[in-house]
Amino acid sequence: MTGSPSVLFDRLGPRGRRRTRIITAVVGAALLALAAFIGVRLQQSGQLEARHWSPLFNPFDPQFATVWRFLLGGLGNTASAGAVSIVLGLVIGTAIALLRVTALPWYRWCIVGVTEFFRTVPVVISIFFASRALPVIGVDLPLLWYLVIGLTIYNSVAISEIVRAGIHAVPRGQTEAALALGLSRGGALRSIVLPQAFRIMLPSLIAQLVIVVKDTALGFIIGFEELLRRGEIAVQTLGNPLQMYLLIGAIFFVVNGLLSWLARATEARLRGAGRAARRSSAPRRAGSRV
């Protein structure tokens, strides 16, 4: 059946293939022309000179070690803010999800209202509000914690939806069996449902970590020296904003790309483990019927 045409679309005829080749050639030529134009403009403005790139990419440059030490410190601050935010968001988000699935109707709507409110508030406003409102009431914290509070406010409600979806993905029979064995509803959630739910939602949690890492760049609005802010400070000395921001973008691309790959790999592994478990249990079920 590999040679049969797809039922989802018709094969292109000679005219369609010719039109596709023409469009591909035109788009390719346009992209090459755009790349040439950008290259010429960069050359004319002096952006391709070695003095702009050497401090970032030449290990023999006197400033190379200092610049990278400074940037890696910012990357460490980014990782710290992201790690603390995701841990706090997971704890608070799990608590919110449990309240939503176990709450009585008369106050479940209060929880839903609070959750929806914070989901609609932009992350940057949460960060800015934390950095301005808390000092007014006498709560002075390091800049890291203002960023963490702002990120946690948003990500805790996002994670609560992930956890709630994971709980609902666990078959109801698991809870019913636990209740039949004498466990309380809370004990069934804690011992039976949540471990399976976390296994189901692990890829989504890793994907949420990608969002947290990207949002840490918003710390520059309060002066927190994460990676982007460190790059901005370095530009004031080196005078190479184009090269610096290209490098910072590449670093974020690599970090978030690795996290996204980890999420996909985890999801594939869990899916494979689930299929293997079903295959191994099939003979036992067949034998029990005999």
Buried (B, 14 or more C-beta within 10 A) or exposed (E): EEEEEEEEEEEEEEEEEEEEEEEEEEEEEEEEEEEEEEEEEBEEEEBEEEEBBBBBEEEEBEBBEEBBEBBEBBBEBBBBBBBBBBEBBBEBBBEBBBBBBEBEEEEBEEBEEEBEEBEEBEBBEBBBBBBEEBEEEEEEBEBBBBBBBBBBBBBBBBBBBBBBBBBEEBEEEBBEEBBEEEBEEEEBBBEBBBEBBBBBBBBBBBBBBBBBBBBBBBBBBBEBBBBBBBBBBBBEEBEBBEBBBEBBEEBBEEBBEEBBEBBEEBBEEBEEEEEEEEEEEEEEEEEEEE
